[in-house]
Amino acid sequence: MGNEQDWKVERQPAWLVVAIKKTISSLPGGYDEAAEWLGVTKDAVFNRLRAGGDQIFPLGWAIVLQQASGTKHIADAVSRQSNSVNVPLVDLEDIENGDINQRLMEAIEWIGQHSKYLRQATADGVIDEAEREQIEANSYQVMAKWQEHISLLFRIFCAPEKSDARECAAPGVMANNSSCMEK
């Protein structure tokens, strides 16, 4: 057991608790509203978020609160922990060309902030822990907004991808089919 990695034994990581608490804080009614959404007492919510407690906060509850809050704090935290970026997909019915450009402008604004943070953080020749956290949080937003822009651009302006079920056929089956479409 002594060789187990930290990620294997951590029942409820601190980064997840932070994201859940941030989500709860974004609800207008805070912990009272969270308890209402979940159909439990406020103490039940607090008990599952205590450091070192014997209870954990169910993922299903976290997702309910994320949906109720209209935020993506939990999804973003899981993505960061997984070394990936959460790119929210919006309903294309609600998108106009200006929205695509808006995402691009937001990405550029985040890049400007990134540059500012880098200048400040490297001015003394060392990036401390707080500066690193700030740079990482901002960098995540740069990547998320950029990917959101690219995703919308392609989803709106590119022809939908079509797959050909014949690609999955046994070898040789397509070779004899003279009506096969070229790719």
Sequence and secondary structure as in RCSB ss.txt:
>XXXX:A:sequence
MGNEQDWKVERQPAWLVVAIKKTISSLPGGYDEAAEWLGVTKDAVFNRLRAGGDQIFPLGWAIVLQQASGTKHIA
DAVSRQSNSVNVPLVDLEDIENGDINQRLMEAIEWIGQHSKYLRQATADGVIDEAEREQIEANSYQVMAKWQEHI
SLLFRIFCAPEKSDARECAAPGVMANNSSCMEK
>XXXX:A:secstr
 TT  HHHH SS HHHHHHHHHHHHHSTTHHHHHHHHHTS HHHHHHTTSTT S    HHHHHHHHHHHT  HHH
HHHHHHTT        GGG  HHHHHHHHHHHHHHHHHHHHHHHHHHTTS   HHHHHHHHHHHHHHHHHHHHHH
HHHHHHHS      GGGGS TTTGGG TT    
